[in-house]
């Protein structure tokens, strides 16, 4: 199993940037895919923001294309999400996700991102 701990959330103004981090521990070598999801409120579905596979290919939700960069530093077992030009509608709890071979899905506890003027 893999343990995921997010950090880096906070309060920012529209147009500013924020970098989220997700520290992983456990069987990191068996992680196939990592991703960031977000949930704007408990009544809404958790939606994917950005995904990175073990070989390194990335994909982004349409609402985040051109404004975000996901990266996975395997030397320090950390997943990152750099978000630029943040908007009010980016306000949400952001969750780190990992798919582990033989272990299934793992989720972090989430980090709050609030975009407000």
N, C-alpha and C positions, 0 to 999 in steps of 0.2 A: 504494500500500500504506500501511497505518497501523501505526505502532509504539505499543505499549501498555506502560506501566510502572506496576505496582501498588506501593502503599506503605500503611502504616498498620496492618499486622497486628501481632500480639503476644500476650502472655500476659495474660489477664484472669480474674477470678473470676466464678463464676455470678452472674447478675443485673446485671453491669456492662455498659457500652456501649463500642462501638468504631466508629470511622469509617474506612472504607477509601477510598483514592483511586486513580484510574487516570488518569495523564497520557497524553494522546494527541498524536501528532505525525505529520505526513504529510498525506494528502489528507482532512482532517477534514470538508470540505464534502460529501463523498460517503458519509459514514457514514449508514446508514439506521436501524440498530438497534444499541443497546449493551446489555450485560447483565453480570451477575455470575453465575458458576458456582462450584461447589465440589466438591472431591473429598476424601472422608474418608481414604481410603488407596488405594494403587495398585491394589488388587484390586477397588475399587468404581468404578461408573460416575460420570463427572462429571455433576453434576446442576445444573439452573438454579435460581438463588436469586431473582433479580429482573431484570426487563427494562424498558427504556425505548426508545420509538421516537422517530424524529426529530421528529414533531409533538409529542411529550411524553407520550403515553399510557404508563401503567405497569402492570405485572403482577407478582405475587409468588407464589412457591411457597407451598403451604398451610402448611408448617412455619415460614414466616417472616412470614405475614400478621399485621399488628398489631404486629410487633416491628421492622420495618425500613422504611427510606425510601431509594429510589434517586433520584438527581438527576443532571442533566447540565448543567454550567455551560459553555456554548459560548464565553463570553467568555475563559475561561482554558483551554479544551480539556481539561476534567477531568470524569471520571465519579466519583460518590461513592456509597458505600453506608453508611448509618448503621444500625447494628444495636444494638438495646436488649435488655435482659433476656436476655443470652446464656446458653445452656445448655451442659452438657457435650457434648451431641451436635452442637453447632455447630462443634466442633473439626474443622478441615479446612484444606486449601490453597484459597484463594479466587482465582479467575482472572477477569480482565477479558476481555470478548469484544466484538468489533465486526464488523458485517456492512457491507462496503463495496461500493457499487454498482460493478460492473465489476471488482472485486478479490476478492470472496469473503470468507471468514472470516479474522479476525485474532485472535490470542490473546496475552495477556501471559504472563510467566513465573510468576506466582502469588505470593501472600503468605500466610504461615502465620498462622492464627488458632488459638490454643489456649485453651480454657476449662477452668480447673482451680482447685481450692481448695488 
